[in-house]
Amino acid sequence: MIWKGFKMDHSKHRHYEYGVALMLLYALAMSLFGLFSKMVLTLNGLFLFLFSRYFLTLLVVLPFLFLMGTFKEVTFGRHLWPQVARAFIVMLSLNLFFYCLINTSLFAATVLYNTGPLFIPILAKFLFKAPVHKKVWWSLTIGFLGVILVLKPDSWIFSIYSLAGLLSGLGVAFSSILYSNAAREGGGRLSLALFYFLLLSSIFSGILLLVFNGLYKKDLAVIINQLFFMDWNGWLAMAVTIICLIINQNAKGYAYRFAPVQRLAPFMYTIVVFSGIFDWLIFNNPPHLYTLIGSAFVISGVLLELRFQKS
């Protein structure tokens, strides 16, 4: 019996290690995704960037999805609309993140994108009447105080860029709730969610590209020509963003199968550390003191929230 118990504890420890490794992989991939996206966004228009990123990623993963039998599960039953809704919200959240990324620093945009967990108790309270412990409200206060410091208490706090960053975090919270509900009802397979996300994102971003660059600016041919004649640095950056997009859409979901979110969340927020380092080294943009203190408040608020929710 002792040996059996030792094997069980050892197995749980190994599962936790796998979860930590996947979460660190997610954090690194998301940081690199933001870094190379910011590089490519300086070369191409936003809507061309969005369409090429989603559509090319879809082409890359289609053979793997076919081999995994994912298309056999595509249905118009009751599991379809939650998947489509989640895919749309994830896409909208990423698009807002990109918009914030263009106009702000990599570090600040990443912190705002990762405020998602702060919104989850609020959404659960008002959408599902879920009880929220008093201590959780204190943790949320700490987190949102950090958000204010990240935005810096000046005129920029009221800008459209800061709003886009916060809304991207809100989108993360919405998609997390939708995925959690789908998983409980048996419709939360990651490969199926990835397919819906990439397909819907390709269609939506393609429409935006045609309307904005085709009809409004009438430079669709010019901007597409820029895509095909990018230099090798541009194509390399695009390839890295595609790989990282695939990784960060899967690694976190698989990590939660090995260990609970409360134990893995501290490792998820290494994304802020990675992004701060890249922002400093690549763009020569050291984080402001307000931003450093604010990011510490945001992460502390999220970790306290998870701890209080567990208790």
N, C-alpha and C positions, 0 to 999 in steps of 0.2 A: 504493500500500500504506500509506503514511503517513497519507493522508487517510482510508482505510478504518479504520485503527487509531484515529484520532482520533474518528471517528464512533462506534466501539464503546465507547471510554472515555466519551465524552459521553453515550451512551445509558445506560451503567451508572450514571453520576453522577445522571442524571435519575431513574432508578429508585430510587436511594438517597434522593433528595429526596422522592419520592412516599411512600416507606416512612416517612421521618421525619415528614412531614405527617400521615399516617394514624395514626402512633403518638401524636403530640401530640393529635390529635383524640380518640383513644381515652382518653388520660389525662384530658383536660378533661371528656369525657363521663362517665367513671367518677367523677370528683370531684363533678360536678354531680349525678350519680345518687345518690351518698351524701348530699350536702347536702340535696336536696329530699326524699329518702326519710326522713331524720331529721326533717324538718319535718312530713311527713305522718304519720309514725309517732306523733307526739305528739298527733294528732287522732283517729286511728282505731286499732282493735285490730290486733295483728300479723297474725292469720290473714286478716282482711278485707283488709288492705293487700296481703298476698302474693297472694291470689286475684285481686283487682281489677287488680293490676299485671300479672300474667301473662296473665289472660284478655283484658283490654282490649288489651294489646299484640298478642296473637294475632289479635284481630279486625282490628286496624289493618294487620297485615302479610299477612293471608290473600289479599287481592286481588293484591298484588305477587308473592307466591309462586305464585299461579295463573298470572299472566302470564309468569312465568319458567319455567313448566313443571315446577316442583318436585314436584308431586303425582304426575307420571308416574314419578318415581324412588322413590316410597314402595313398599317391597317387604318381604316377609316372608322374604327370603333371608338369606344369611350376613352382609350388611352391616347388618341391622336391629339386632341386639342390641348391638353396640358403640356404635351411635348412641344407642340407648335408655339404655344404661348411662352414657354420657357426659352425656346430658341430665339424668338423675337426679342425678348427682354435681354437675353445675354448679348445679342447682336447690338441692340440699342445701347446697352451699357458700355460695350467696347468702343462703339462709335463716339460716345461722349468722352470716354477716356482718351481717345485719339485727338479729339478736338481740344481737350485740356492740355494734352501732351504737346501739341503744336505751339501753343501760346505760353506755356509755363515750363518749369524745370521738370526733368524726369523724376526727381525725388518727390517734389510736391504732388505731381499728378499721380504717382504710385501710392502715396499716403492717402490721398482722397479716394482713390479707387478701392482701397482696402478698408474703408470705413463701413463696408457692407454689414459686418456683424453688429455694429452699433444700431442699425435700423431694424434688425430682425425682431427684437422684443417689442418695438413700437408697432411694427406691422402686425405682429401676432396679436397684440392687444386690441388694435382697432379693427382688424379684419376678421379675426377668429375669436375675439373675446377671451383670449388666453390670459390667465393670471400672471402678473409680473411682480416678483418680489421687490419690496422696498429697496433692498440693497442694490438691486439691478439698476434702479433709477439713479442711484449715486454713481455707479460705474459708468452709466451713459453720460452723466453730467461731466465726469472727468474726461471721457472720450471726446465729447463735443467741444469742451474747452480746448482740448488739444487741436481739434479741427480749426478753431478760430486762430490759434497761434500759428498753425501751418499756413493759413491764408494770410497771416500778418494783419495786425489791427490798423490798416490804412485803407485807402480808397479801393485797393484791389479786391478787398473782401466782398464788395458789391458788384464785381465784374461778372460778365457772362461766362468767363473761363472758370471762375470758382464755382459757379452754379453747375456748369457741366461736370466738373470733377465730383461734386457732391451727388449729383444725380446718377453718375456712373456707379458710385457706392450703393445708392438706393437700388439700382438695378441688380447689383450683385445680391442684395438681400432678398429681393423679390424672386430671383431665379433660384436661390437656395431653398426658399420655402416651397416653391413649385416642385423642385426636384425631390425634396424630402417627402412631399405628399405622393408624388408619382412612385417613388421607391417603396413606400408603405403599401401602395395599391398594386404593386407588381409590374409597374411600367417604367422602371427607372434604369433600364439597361444603358450603360454608358455609350456603347457604340451606336445605338439607335438615337440617343440624344445628340451625339456628335453629327450624325447624318442630317437630322432635322435642322440643327443649328447651321451647318454649312450650306445646305440647300436653300433654306429661307434667306440666309444672309447674302448668298450669291444673287438671288432673284431681287431682293430689296435694294442692294447696293448697285446692281445693274440698272434698275429703274432710275435711281438717283443720278447715276452717271449719264444716262441718256437724256434725262430731263435737264440737268444743270449744265453739263458740258456740251450736249448735243443740241438742245432746243434754246436754252437761255444764252449761253456764251458762244455757241456755234464753233467750238474748237475741239470737238470730239476726235476728229481725225488727227489733229496736231498732238493732242495729249496722249492718244493711243500710240502714235508714232514714237513719242518719247519713251514709252514703256518698252517697246520692242528694240529700241536702239540705246538702251541704258548701257553703261560701261559695266565691266566685270564686278566692280565694287558694288554697284547697284543691284545686280543680279544675285551676288553673294548675300547681301543684306536681306533681299527678298527671300532667298532660300532659308536663311536662318530664322526669319520671322514665321515662315510656314511650318518649319520643324518645331519651333517653340510653341506655336499655336496648337499644334496637335498634342504636344506633351502636356501643356498646362490645362487643356480641356479634358485630359484623362487622369493625370497623375494624382491630383487632389481627390478625385472621386474614388480611385482605387486605394489611396492611403486610408480613407475613412473605413474601408472594409477590414483593415488590420488593427486599427486602434480608434478610440473615440475622439471626437473633435477637441474635447477639453485637454487631452494630453498632447495633441499634435499642433494646436494653435500657436504655441510659442515658436515652433519651427517654421510655421507658415509665414510669420512676420519677419523672417530673415530676408524676405523680398525687399523690405524697406532698407535694410543694411546694404544689400547688393546694389540696389538702385542708387543709393547715396554715393557708394564708391564709384560706380560707373559715371554718374553725373559729374563727380569731381575730376576723375581721371580723363574721361573722354571729352567732356564739354567744358572743362575748367570752370566748373560751377559749384564751389563749395557750399554746403547747406548753411543757411542763415541760422543764428542762434535761436530765433523764434521757431524756426522749422524743426530744429533738433529737439527742442523742449516739447513742442507740440506733438511731434511724432511719438515721443516717449509717452505722452499723456494718452494719445490714441491707442497705442498698443496696450498700455496698462489698463485703460478702460475696457478694452475688448477681453483681456485675460481675466479681469475681475468679474466681468459680466458672465463669462463662461463658467467661472468657479461658482458664482452665486446661483446661476441657473441649475447647475448640477446639484447643489445642496438643497 
